[in-house]
């Protein structure tokens, strides 16, 4: 699959959408527990996604795409839990760049499970990504090394999310290749919200869910922004998967996301910015770029 101008445009627009969605989710995570957001945000997006799917064509989710769709739902629940907890516990500029491991993980998964041996360029890119992740732990003139990540709970959770999303990006493209239509977006979103809701209800958090819904309804502008931006970003990403390689899409998404995390983390959340973070973003961007170039 080659990258067309449409694929490039969709990849860039999708990356911008996810970057803005990350900002809104972090604002909401300051008011509602991240685990509760993983229920209400997806469910709130379903009506809008269904309205969009209705205008595009008939309901179409072939049996062949059901297995990858279900797998994607389960994995996304785990990744979203880790992601939302990371956003609440740690600065965006520290945690979001760790998602650069997603395209790297996709390469390694292909190597281990499908005998897709990485090239020298890909191995070099992986090395740069690791170097960039370590650089994110820099504080002033000190070098804490990997211990900085061992101590930071948000960074650990974001790393878990990155590994899981390495699988889901590939699985979603498989489902689309097997004939899943535009209703795939509301179906997978509803599945994530309902599954997460069932887990929390089994844990006895029904009252917490009700309380979170009240808080969200008291912040209608923020909630509406999250629903609109998140739904748009998901639709664009799924459409880009029909027109461009998944590794390319993930690289554009993470590259723009890393830069956006630094900028919005400073402007919106007053997070400090300095040379170590800038250097880390450069290394991570070069790394994921080499991974895709070597494909």
Residue frames relative to the residue before (quaternion, step in Angstrom):
aa qw qx qy qz dx dy dz
X 1.0000 0.0000 0.0000 0.0000 0.00 0.00 0.00
X 0.2243 -0.7820 0.5708 0.1113 3.58 -0.71 1.10
X 0.4976 -0.6465 0.4924 0.3032 3.54 -1.27 0.45
X 0.1817 -0.7825 0.5895 0.0844 3.59 -0.59 1.15
X 0.6735 -0.4681 0.3640 0.4414 3.57 -1.28 0.13
X 0.6207 0.5305 -0.3375 0.4683 3.58 1.10 -0.71
X 0.6498 0.5206 -0.3141 0.4561 3.58 0.96 -0.87
X 0.6501 0.5124 -0.3127 0.4660 3.57 0.98 -0.85
X 0.6611 0.5138 -0.3057 0.4532 3.58 0.92 -0.93
X 0.6745 0.4896 -0.2952 0.4671 3.57 0.90 -0.92
X 0.6344 0.5357 -0.3345 0.4456 3.59 0.98 -0.80
X 0.6753 0.4866 -0.2954 0.4690 3.58 0.94 -0.88
X 0.6643 0.4977 -0.3059 0.4662 3.59 0.91 -0.91
X 0.6456 0.5197 -0.3173 0.4608 3.58 0.99 -0.81
X 0.6480 0.5210 -0.3146 0.4579 3.57 0.98 -0.86
X 0.6449 0.5067 -0.3174 0.4760 3.59 0.99 -0.79
X 0.6418 0.5349 -0.3176 0.4485 3.57 1.02 -0.81
X 0.6776 0.4832 -0.2950 0.4694 3.58 0.91 -0.90
X 0.6093 0.5553 -0.3505 0.4443 3.58 1.07 -0.69
X 0.6776 0.4668 -0.2851 0.4916 3.59 0.92 -0.89
X 0.6249 0.5404 -0.3368 0.4516 3.59 1.04 -0.75
X 0.6139 0.5512 -0.3444 0.4481 3.59 1.04 -0.74
X 0.6459 0.5232 -0.3157 0.4577 3.58 1.00 -0.84
X 0.6858 0.4779 -0.2896 0.4663 3.58 0.85 -0.97
X 0.6439 0.5240 -0.3299 0.4495 3.59 0.97 -0.79
X 0.6421 0.5121 -0.3330 0.4632 3.58 1.01 -0.74
X 0.6193 0.5259 -0.3425 0.4718 3.59 1.06 -0.71
X 0.6736 0.4842 -0.2933 0.4752 3.59 0.94 -0.85
X 0.6405 0.5446 -0.3229 0.4346 3.58 1.06 -0.76
X 0.5974 0.5423 -0.3653 0.4643 3.59 1.26 -0.22
X 0.7189 0.4111 -0.2326 0.5100 3.58 1.28 -0.31
X 0.7856 0.1723 -0.0617 0.5911 3.58 1.13 -0.73
X 0.5679 -0.6033 0.4313 0.3571 3.58 -1.02 0.76
X 0.5790 -0.6272 0.3916 0.3435 3.61 -0.92 0.88
X 0.6384 0.5385 -0.3406 0.4318 3.60 0.95 -0.79
X 0.6597 0.4962 -0.3081 0.4729 3.59 1.05 -0.72
X 0.6112 0.5496 -0.3463 0.4521 3.58 1.10 -0.62
X 0.6342 0.5432 -0.3404 0.4323 3.58 1.06 -0.67
X 0.6279 0.4792 -0.3387 0.5112 3.59 1.30 -0.11
X 0.7807 0.4076 -0.2095 0.4248 3.54 0.57 -1.19
X 0.6371 0.5333 -0.3554 0.4282 3.61 0.96 -0.67
X 0.6747 0.4655 -0.3202 0.4749 3.66 0.80 -0.82
X 0.6728 0.4965 -0.3109 0.4519 3.60 0.88 -0.89
X 0.6449 0.5170 -0.3226 0.4613 3.59 1.06 -0.69
X 0.6562 0.5195 -0.3064 0.4535 3.57 1.18 -0.55
X 0.5367 0.6803 -0.3911 0.3100 3.59 1.14 -0.62
X 0.6737 0.4881 -0.3407 0.4379 3.69 0.72 -0.87
X 0.6585 0.5022 -0.3170 0.4623 3.59 0.95 -0.82
X 0.6650 0.4930 -0.2987 0.4748 3.59 0.97 -0.84
X 0.6321 0.5201 -0.3327 0.4682 3.60 1.04 -0.70
X 0.6319 0.5273 -0.3302 0.4623 3.57 1.01 -0.79
X 0.6499 0.5051 -0.3082 0.4770 3.56 1.03 -0.81
X 0.6738 0.5032 -0.3011 0.4496 3.60 0.87 -0.94
X 0.6176 0.5641 -0.3433 0.4272 3.58 1.03 -0.76
X 0.6957 0.4777 -0.2739 0.4613 3.58 1.03 -0.75
X 0.6811 0.5189 -0.2868 0.4296 3.59 1.21 -0.37
X 0.7710 -0.3030 0.2093 0.5195 3.59 1.09 -0.44
X 0.7160 -0.4499 0.3107 0.4340 3.61 -1.29 -0.01
X 0.6275 -0.5165 0.4226 0.4011 3.54 -1.31 0.33
X 0.1246 0.8051 -0.5648 0.1317 3.58 -0.69 1.10
X 0.2543 0.7065 -0.6245 0.2148 3.56 -0.41 1.32
X 0.2392 -0.8158 0.5103 0.1294 3.63 0.06 1.28
X 0.6466 -0.5265 0.3842 0.3964 3.57 -1.21 0.47
X 0.6303 0.5659 -0.3374 0.4106 3.57 1.01 -0.78
X 0.7103 0.4438 -0.2629 0.4789 3.59 1.14 -0.52
X 0.4885 0.6966 -0.4237 0.3108 3.61 1.25 -0.18
X 0.6512 0.5270 -0.3266 0.4377 3.59 0.94 -0.85
X 0.6965 0.4302 -0.3037 0.4875 3.65 0.75 -0.87
X 0.6104 0.5536 -0.3619 0.4358 3.61 1.05 -0.64
X 0.6694 0.4890 -0.2952 0.4750 3.59 0.91 -0.91
X 0.6349 0.5256 -0.3250 0.4637 3.57 1.04 -0.78
X 0.6485 0.5172 -0.3110 0.4638 3.55 1.00 -0.82
X 0.6284 0.5401 -0.3365 0.4475 3.60 1.00 -0.80
X 0.6836 0.4894 -0.2915 0.4563 3.59 0.81 -1.01
X 0.6858 0.4782 -0.2884 0.4667 3.58 0.88 -0.91
X 0.6421 0.5322 -0.3283 0.4435 3.58 1.01 -0.75
X 0.5933 0.5569 -0.3645 0.4528 3.58 1.08 -0.64
X 0.6757 0.4872 -0.2903 0.4709 3.57 0.90 -0.92
X 0.6730 0.4965 -0.2994 0.4593 3.58 0.93 -0.88
X 0.6567 0.5147 -0.3168 0.4511 3.59 0.95 -0.82
X 0.6112 0.5437 -0.3468 0.4589 3.58 1.02 -0.74
X 0.6851 0.4749 -0.2781 0.4773 3.55 0.86 -0.99
X 0.6566 0.5303 -0.3096 0.4380 3.58 0.95 -0.90
X 0.7036 0.4699 -0.2815 0.4526 3.60 0.76 -1.01
X 0.6319 0.5145 -0.3369 0.4718 3.58 1.04 -0.68
X 0.6378 0.5258 -0.3227 0.4610 3.58 1.01 -0.79
X 0.6524 0.5258 -0.3117 0.4481 3.58 0.98 -0.87
X 0.6826 0.4805 -0.2861 0.4705 3.57 1.05 -0.71
X 0.7322 0.4707 -0.2371 0.4314 3.57 0.99 -0.83
X 0.8269 0.1764 -0.0329 0.5329 3.59 1.01 -0.77
X 0.6462 -0.5323 0.3757 0.3974 3.60 -1.23 0.40
X 0.5962 -0.5756 0.4282 0.3604 3.58 -1.13 0.68
X 0.6899 0.5138 -0.2887 0.4204 3.55 0.89 -0.99
X 0.6590 0.4671 -0.3140 0.4990 3.60 1.23 -0.27
X 0.7627 0.4183 -0.2117 0.4455 3.57 0.89 -0.93
X 0.6538 0.5499 -0.3311 0.4006 3.61 0.83 -0.94
X 0.6457 0.5297 -0.3549 0.4201 3.66 0.85 -0.76
X 0.5801 0.5917 -0.3839 0.4074 3.61 1.13 -0.47
X 0.5576 0.5992 -0.3953 0.4170 3.59 1.22 -0.31
X 0.4713 0.6560 -0.4488 0.3823 3.59 1.26 -0.05
X 0.5595 0.6005 -0.3879 0.4193 3.58 1.25 -0.27
X 0.5049 0.6823 -0.4194 0.3219 3.61 1.19 -0.35
X 0.7136 0.4023 -0.2900 0.4947 3.67 0.71 -0.88
X 0.5896 0.5488 -0.3675 0.4650 3.58 1.15 -0.54
X 0.6586 0.5118 -0.3021 0.4616 3.57 0.97 -0.88
X 0.6089 0.5534 -0.3486 0.4488 3.56 1.07 -0.73
X 0.6387 0.5257 -0.3153 0.4651 3.58 1.02 -0.83
X 0.6866 0.4830 -0.2834 0.4636 3.57 0.89 -0.93
X 0.6186 0.5380 -0.3411 0.4599 3.60 1.05 -0.73
X 0.6525 0.5107 -0.3084 0.4673 3.56 0.97 -0.84
X 0.6346 0.5310 -0.3182 0.4626 3.56 1.09 -0.75
X 0.7408 0.4377 -0.2370 0.4511 3.58 0.81 -1.02
X 0.7901 0.3551 -0.1654 0.4714 3.57 0.90 -0.92
X 0.8001 0.2582 -0.1247 0.5269 3.58 1.10 -0.60
X 0.4727 -0.7123 0.4106 0.3171 3.58 1.28 0.37
X 0.3783 0.6955 -0.5061 0.3420 3.58 1.04 0.83
X 0.1989 -0.8284 0.5156 0.0919 3.55 0.15 1.33
X 0.4147 -0.7168 0.4949 0.2632 3.64 -0.74 0.96
X 0.4610 -0.6717 0.5113 0.2738 3.55 -1.15 0.69
X 0.6909 -0.4480 0.3493 0.4472 3.57 -1.30 0.08
X 0.6204 0.5376 -0.3433 0.4564 3.60 1.05 -0.72
X 0.6567 0.5076 -0.3109 0.4631 3.56 0.98 -0.82
X 0.6479 0.5058 -0.3221 0.4698 3.59 0.96 -0.81
X 0.6356 0.5186 -0.3229 0.4719 3.56 1.07 -0.76
X 0.6413 0.5236 -0.3191 0.4613 3.56 1.04 -0.77
X 0.6289 0.5280 -0.3310 0.4649 3.58 1.01 -0.80
X 0.6407 0.5257 -0.3229 0.4570 3.58 0.98 -0.82
X 0.6608 0.5018 -0.3091 0.4648 3.59 0.99 -0.82
X 0.6296 0.5320 -0.3348 0.4566 3.57 1.03 -0.74
X 0.6430 0.5074 -0.3183 0.4772 3.58 0.97 -0.83
X 0.6469 0.5151 -0.3149 0.4659 3.57 0.98 -0.85
X 0.6564 0.5110 -0.3123 0.4588 3.57 0.99 -0.81
X 0.6419 0.5258 -0.3223 0.4556 3.57 1.01 -0.79
X 0.6417 0.5066 -0.3193 0.4792 3.58 1.02 -0.79
X 0.6399 0.5466 -0.3233 0.4327 3.58 0.98 -0.86
X 0.5852 0.5888 -0.3677 0.4191 3.58 1.11 -0.58
X 0.6627 0.5151 -0.3078 0.4480 3.59 1.17 -0.45
X 0.4415 0.7142 -0.4487 0.3061 3.57 1.27 -0.04
X 0.0102 -0.7672 0.6413 0.0037 3.55 -1.08 0.76
X 0.8154 -0.1034 -0.0007 0.5696 3.54 -0.47 1.28
X 0.7853 -0.2847 0.2255 0.5013 3.56 -0.83 -1.00
X 0.5333 0.6401 -0.4033 0.3785 3.58 1.28 0.02
X 0.2244 -0.7527 0.6031 0.1391 3.55 -1.22 0.46
X 0.1349 -0.8391 0.5228 0.0663 3.60 0.00 1.24
X 0.3324 -0.7703 0.4859 0.2451 3.59 1.22 -0.36
X 0.8112 -0.2762 0.1974 0.4761 3.52 -1.24 -0.49
X 0.5252 0.6439 -0.4161 0.3693 3.59 1.20 -0.38
X 0.5669 0.6001 -0.3868 0.4108 3.60 1.13 -0.57
X 0.6911 0.4569 -0.2748 0.4879 3.56 1.03 -0.76
X 0.6091 0.5528 -0.3523 0.4466 3.55 1.11 -0.57
X 0.7011 0.4619 -0.2622 0.4758 3.57 1.12 -0.67
X 0.6941 0.4824 -0.2800 0.4551 3.59 1.10 -0.60
X 0.3477 -0.7703 0.4905 0.2127 3.63 -0.44 1.16
X 0.6389 0.5376 -0.3377 0.4344 3.59 1.02 -0.71
X 0.6478 0.5202 -0.3158 0.4582 3.57 0.99 -0.82
X 0.6366 0.5243 -0.3319 0.4580 3.58 0.98 -0.78
X 0.6800 0.4869 -0.2954 0.4619 3.57 0.90 -0.88
X 0.6472 0.5086 -0.3297 0.4623 3.59 1.00 -0.72
X 0.6097 0.5429 -0.3494 0.4598 3.59 1.06 -0.65
X 0.6276 0.5236 -0.3250 0.4758 3.58 1.05 -0.78
X 0.6467 0.5188 -0.3169 0.4607 3.58 0.93 -0.89
X 0.6427 0.5347 -0.3252 0.4418 3.59 0.97 -0.85
X 0.6521 0.5112 -0.3155 0.4624 3.58 0.96 -0.84
X 0.6708 0.4958 -0.3066 0.4585 3.58 0.89 -0.91
X 0.6890 0.4797 -0.2890 0.4601 3.59 0.89 -0.88
X 0.5098 0.6116 -0.4290 0.4266 3.59 1.24 -0.19
X 0.6783 0.4653 -0.2750 0.4978 3.56 1.14 -0.69
X 0.6903 0.5187 -0.3091 0.3986 3.60 0.79 -0.98
X 0.6004 0.5674 -0.3724 0.4229 3.60 1.04 -0.68
X 0.6736 0.4785 -0.2824 0.4874 3.57 1.01 -0.85
X 0.6541 0.5321 -0.3126 0.4373 3.59 0.92 -0.92
X 0.6481 0.5195 -0.3247 0.4525 3.59 0.95 -0.85
X 0.6596 0.4982 -0.3215 0.4618 3.58 0.96 -0.79
X 0.6063 0.5456 -0.3469 0.4630 3.59 1.09 -0.68
X 0.6517 0.5164 -0.3162 0.4568 3.60 0.94 -0.89
X 0.6660 0.4914 -0.3004 0.4741 3.57 0.98 -0.84
X 0.6423 0.5196 -0.3236 0.4613 3.58 1.03 -0.74
X 0.6828 0.4715 -0.2774 0.4842 3.58 1.19 -0.54
X 0.7207 -0.5104 0.2290 0.4096 3.55 1.21 0.41
X 0.3916 0.7174 -0.4990 0.2881 3.62 1.19 0.12
X 0.3066 -0.7757 0.5297 0.1543 3.57 -0.85 1.02
X 0.7986 -0.3204 0.2216 0.4588 3.53 -1.28 -0.42
X 0.5889 0.5747 -0.3745 0.4273 3.59 1.21 -0.32
X 0.4349 0.6937 -0.4624 0.3403 3.58 1.26 -0.03
X 0.6335 0.5637 -0.3304 0.4143 3.60 1.00 -0.81
X 0.7245 0.3926 -0.2761 0.4947 3.66 0.70 -0.91
X 0.6145 0.5634 -0.3570 0.4213 3.61 1.06 -0.67
X 0.7132 0.4442 -0.2679 0.4714 3.57 0.81 -0.96
X 0.6289 0.5320 -0.3318 0.4598 3.58 1.11 -0.67
X 0.6519 0.4957 -0.3094 0.4834 3.58 0.97 -0.84
X 0.6350 0.5447 -0.3286 0.4383 3.57 0.99 -0.81
X 0.6522 0.5092 -0.3110 0.4676 3.57 0.96 -0.86
X 0.6882 0.4898 -0.2904 0.4497 3.59 0.84 -0.96
X 0.6900 0.4823 -0.2858 0.4578 3.57 0.89 -0.92
X 0.6526 0.5095 -0.3210 0.4599 3.59 0.96 -0.83
X 0.6654 0.4883 -0.3071 0.4737 3.57 0.93 -0.85
X 0.6351 0.5292 -0.3283 0.4570 3.57 1.03 -0.76
X 0.6421 0.5238 -0.3203 0.4591 3.58 1.01 -0.81
X 0.6336 0.5319 -0.3264 0.4572 3.57 1.00 -0.82
X 0.6973 0.4703 -0.2813 0.4621 3.58 0.86 -0.92
X 0.6270 0.5265 -0.3411 0.4618 3.59 1.06 -0.70
X 0.6450 0.5138 -0.3127 0.4713 3.58 1.03 -0.78
X 0.6765 0.4627 -0.2820 0.4987 3.56 1.20 -0.52
X 0.5427 -0.6592 0.3821 0.3534 3.59 1.26 0.16
X 0.5004 0.6691 -0.4155 0.3596 3.58 1.12 0.59
X 0.2136 0.8106 -0.5146 0.1806 3.55 1.13 0.65
X 0.6675 0.4923 -0.3068 0.4669 3.59 0.93 -0.86
X 0.6241 0.5327 -0.3370 0.4617 3.59 1.06 -0.69
X 0.6308 0.5266 -0.3269 0.4668 3.58 1.05 -0.75
X 0.6553 0.5000 -0.3125 0.4721 3.57 0.95 -0.85
X 0.6552 0.5131 -0.3103 0.4595 3.57 0.97 -0.82
X 0.6446 0.5212 -0.3223 0.4571 3.57 1.02 -0.79
X 0.6296 0.5360 -0.3408 0.4473 3.59 1.02 -0.76
X 0.6299 0.5301 -0.3314 0.4608 3.59 1.05 -0.76
X 0.6569 0.5114 -0.3066 0.4615 3.58 0.95 -0.91
X 0.6638 0.5085 -0.3081 0.4538 3.58 0.92 -0.90
X 0.6671 0.5002 -0.3019 0.4621 3.59 0.98 -0.82
X 0.6332 0.5133 -0.3285 0.4771 3.57 1.21 -0.42
X 0.7120 0.3288 -0.2290 0.5767 3.57 1.33 -0.09
X 0.0309 -0.8748 0.4831 0.0191 3.60 0.74 1.07
X 0.6468 0.5281 -0.3349 0.4365 3.59 0.95 -0.78
X 0.6757 0.4858 -0.2870 0.4744 3.56 0.94 -0.92
X 0.6523 0.5133 -0.3067 0.4659 3.58 0.99 -0.85
X 0.6664 0.5006 -0.3052 0.4606 3.58 0.89 -0.92
X 0.6298 0.5335 -0.3304 0.4578 3.57 1.03 -0.77
X 0.6622 0.5059 -0.3042 0.4615 3.56 0.95 -0.90
X 0.6578 0.5134 -0.3098 0.4558 3.60 0.93 -0.87
X 0.6954 0.4795 -0.2778 0.4575 3.57 0.83 -0.99
X 0.6967 0.4685 -0.2787 0.4663 3.58 0.82 -0.98
X 0.6720 0.5048 -0.3014 0.4503 3.59 0.92 -0.90
X 0.6553 0.5083 -0.3108 0.4644 3.58 0.95 -0.84
X 0.6601 0.5097 -0.3025 0.4614 3.56 0.94 -0.90
X 0.6578 0.5137 -0.3128 0.4534 3.58 0.92 -0.89
X 0.6543 0.5151 -0.3141 0.4559 3.60 0.98 -0.84
X 0.6573 0.5110 -0.3135 0.4566 3.58 0.89 -0.92
X 0.6711 0.4971 -0.3024 0.4595 3.58 0.88 -0.92
X 0.6508 0.5162 -0.3266 0.4509 3.58 0.96 -0.82
X 0.6668 0.4948 -0.3112 0.4623 3.60 0.89 -0.87
X 0.6506 0.4991 -0.3192 0.4751 3.58 1.01 -0.73
X 0.6351 0.5240 -0.3372 0.4564 3.59 1.04 -0.69
X 0.6108 0.5617 -0.3491 0.4354 3.59 1.13 -0.62
X 0.6262 0.5242 -0.3359 0.4694 3.59 1.23 -0.37
X 0.7859 0.3618 -0.1483 0.4790 3.59 1.18 -0.52
X 0.7932 0.2059 -0.1115 0.5622 3.62 1.21 -0.17
X 0.6084 -0.5553 0.4122 0.3893 3.62 -1.19 0.46
X 0.5715 -0.6312 0.4062 0.3316 3.55 -1.03 0.83
X 0.6307 0.5410 -0.3445 0.4369 3.60 1.02 -0.70
X 0.6363 0.5235 -0.3187 0.4684 3.55 1.03 -0.80
X 0.6582 0.5148 -0.3067 0.4557 3.58 0.93 -0.95
X 0.6754 0.4971 -0.2980 0.4559 3.58 0.89 -0.92
X 0.6375 0.5288 -0.3369 0.4477 3.59 1.02 -0.73
X 0.6563 0.4913 -0.3090 0.4821 3.59 0.91 -0.89
X 0.6487 0.5364 -0.3075 0.4437 3.57 0.95 -0.93
X 0.7265 0.4297 -0.2540 0.4722 3.57 0.79 -0.97
X 0.6244 0.5514 -0.3509 0.4278 3.59 1.00 -0.73
X 0.6858 0.4466 -0.2705 0.5071 3.57 0.91 -0.94
X 0.6337 0.5500 -0.3281 0.4339 3.57 1.02 -0.78
X 0.6463 0.5203 -0.3230 0.4552 3.57 0.99 -0.80
X 0.6662 0.4881 -0.3006 0.4770 3.56 0.92 -0.90
X 0.6581 0.5143 -0.3068 0.4564 3.56 0.98 -0.84
X 0.6153 0.5550 -0.3466 0.4396 3.59 1.05 -0.73
X 0.6562 0.5031 -0.3088 0.4699 3.56 0.98 -0.84
X 0.7037 0.4789 -0.2715 0.4492 3.58 0.81 -1.04
X 0.7357 0.4117 -0.2444 0.4791 3.60 0.73 -1.04
X 0.5840 0.5687 -0.3770 0.4398 3.58 1.10 -0.57
X 0.6865 0.4619 -0.2707 0.4920 3.56 1.07 -0.75
X 0.7286 0.4585 -0.2519 0.4421 3.59 0.83 -1.00
X 0.7698 0.3729 -0.1865 0.4833 3.57 0.89 -0.94
X 0.8139 0.2623 -0.1116 0.5062 3.58 0.86 -0.96
X 0.4383 -0.7390 0.4239 0.2867 3.59 1.33 0.24
X 0.3050 0.7512 -0.5249 0.2592 3.58 1.05 0.71
X 0.5077 -0.6664 0.4466 0.3143 3.60 -0.92 0.83
X 0.1440 -0.7714 0.6152 0.0756 3.53 -1.15 0.66
X 0.0852 0.8092 -0.5737 0.0938 3.56 -0.94 0.86
X 0.7736 -0.3798 0.2545 0.4388 3.53 -1.35 -0.01
X 0.6372 0.5361 -0.3641 0.4171 3.67 0.83 -0.77
X 0.6783 0.4835 -0.3037 0.4625 3.60 0.90 -0.86
X 0.6387 0.5164 -0.3262 0.4679 3.58 1.01 -0.79
X 0.6552 0.5056 -0.3049 0.4712 3.57 0.96 -0.88
X 0.6372 0.5342 -0.3267 0.4493 3.57 1.00 -0.82
X 0.6516 0.5138 -0.3159 0.4601 3.58 0.94 -0.87
X 0.6317 0.5278 -0.3319 0.4607 3.59 1.00 -0.80
X 0.6796 0.4887 -0.2913 0.4632 3.59 0.87 -0.94
X 0.6650 0.5025 -0.3059 0.4602 3.57 0.92 -0.89
X 0.6562 0.5137 -0.3130 0.4555 3.59 0.95 -0.84
X 0.6552 0.4990 -0.3084 0.4760 3.57 0.96 -0.87
X 0.6437 0.5516 -0.3168 0.4255 3.55 1.02 -0.83
X 0.7072 0.4348 -0.2743 0.4853 3.56 0.78 -1.00
X 0.5952 0.5638 -0.3638 0.4422 3.60 1.12 -0.56
X 0.6689 0.4911 -0.2978 0.4719 3.58 0.96 -0.85
X 0.5973 0.5707 -0.3565 0.4364 3.57 1.07 -0.73
X 0.7104 0.4374 -0.2619 0.4851 3.58 0.89 -0.91
X 0.6289 0.5421 -0.3364 0.4443 3.59 0.99 -0.79
X 0.7107 0.4649 -0.2582 0.4606 3.56 1.06 -0.73
X 0.4706 0.6940 -0.4350 0.3280 3.57 1.29 -0.07
